Amino acid sequence: MCHAIKSMGNPFLNTAKELVVLDTHDCMDGEVVEALHRMEQLGKEQYSRYVSDVLVRREESIHSTIKRNNLPLFK
């Protein structure tokens, strides 16, 4: 780990505002940054909806398929 940080530069000393890949120093698109910022809130909303629909109101089966999130991420 120490060797990798020395060869690529210490990522914790970088004060750039952009989200950067450590090994290539490529900047991520704004869509990726927004998806990462929104990911936790999206998960909480989906969990609340699941509890409400399946456990409380019993409108959906517990065996129903969970919708897949198709968020833009690192590639």
C-alpha positions in Angstrom: 0.0 0.0 0.0 2.8 2.4 0.9 4.6 1.6 -2.4 1.4 2.2 -4.4 0.8 5.6 -2.7 4.4 6.7 -3.2 4.3 5.7 -6.9 0.9 7.2 -7.7 0.9 10.1 -5.3 -0.9 10.4 -2.0 -4.7 10.7 -2.8 -5.4 12.3 0.6 -3.2 15.3 -0.2 -5.1 16.0 -3.4 -7.4 19.0 -2.8 -9.2 18.9 -6.2 -13.0 19.2 -6.1 -13.5 16.5 -8.8 -14.0 12.8 -8.1 -10.8 11.2 -9.5 -9.8 7.6 -10.2 -6.7 7.0 -8.1 -4.6 5.0 -10.6 -5.3 6.9 -13.8 -6.3 10.3 -12.4 -9.3 10.5 -14.7 -12.1 12.8 -13.6 -15.6 11.3 -13.3 -18.6 12.7 -15.1 -21.0 14.9 -13.3 -23.6 12.1 -13.6 -21.4 9.7 -11.7 -20.8 12.2 -8.9 -24.5 13.0 -8.6 -25.4 9.3 -8.5 -22.9 8.7 -5.7 -24.3 11.6 -3.7 -27.9 10.4 -4.2 -27.2 6.7 -3.6 -27.9 6.6 0.1 -31.1 8.6 -0.1 -32.3 6.4 -2.9 -31.7 3.3 -0.9 -33.5 4.7 2.1 -36.5 5.6 -0.1 -36.7 2.2 -1.6 -36.4 0.5 1.9 -39.2 2.7 3.2 -41.4 1.9 0.2 -40.7 -1.8 0.7 -41.6 -1.8 4.4 -44.8 0.2 3.6 -45.9 -1.9 0.6 -44.9 -5.4 1.8 -45.0 -5.4 5.5 -47.5 -2.7 6.5 -50.1 -2.5 3.8 -49.5 -6.0 2.4 -50.1 -4.8 -1.2 -47.0 -6.7 -2.6 -45.8 -10.2 -2.0 -42.6 -10.7 -0.1 -41.4 -12.7 -3.1 -41.9 -9.9 -5.6 -38.9 -8.9 -7.7 -36.9 -5.9 -6.4 -36.4 -3.2 -9.0 -32.8 -2.9 -10.1 -31.1 0.5 -9.9 -29.3 1.4 -13.1 -27.0 4.2 -11.9 -24.0 5.4 -13.8 -20.8 4.4 -12.0 -17.1 3.9 -12.5 -16.2 2.0 -15.7 
